[in-house]
């Protein structure tokens, strides 16, 4: 591997993490859209009465798909760092400062300290990405269970008709 300077590595790593987080958000939003469509399509005119196996599978699928939408929305929900700090990286911290205070803080910060702040930012981005993908894995599994319930419901509908 060629010699990569620390600041270049930090920037590349930050870019990688940002893209990874964007992709996680895109996956979560896709699941919200797909499962929302399935719920609307399958359950908007259906009256579940629990008189047969088909209705039970439909009800379980409905609950599972609702859970996935809630979890996926939670994965997309923006997070900020500790609001008690007055840092210059996180937008929530910057927003708590006045314009002049922020400009002065950036101007007078030493290069090593700026690099350390970027490294800390990368750490928090990695934690965010890890949390998002952990939720998305669960969403995929629960969605698959919901889809199987819909499949079984359809099979029972065919068998019983």
RASUL-V466129 format. One line per field, one symbol per residue. ss: DSSP state (H for helix, E for strand, L for the rest). psi: psi as a letter, one per 30 degrees, with the letter a starting at -180 (. if undefined). A space follows every 10 residues. Layout:
# RASUL-V466129
ss=???
psi=???
This chain:
# RASUL-V466129
ss=LLLLLHHHHH HHHHHHHHHH HHHHHHHHHH HHHHHHHHHH HHHLLLLLLL LLHHHHHHHH HHHHHHHHHH HHHHHHLLLL LLLLLLLLLL HHHHHLLLHH HHHHHHHHLL HHHHHHHHHH HHHHHHHHHH HHHHHHHHHH HHHHHHHHHH HHHHHHHHHH L
psi=kljkleeeee eeeeeeeeee eeeeeeeeee eeeeeeeeee effegkjkfh fleeeeeeee eeeeeeeeee eeeeefkkkl ajfflilgek eeeeffllee eeeeeeegkl eeeeeeeeee eeeeeeeeee eeeeeeeeee eeeeeeeeee eeeeeeeeef .
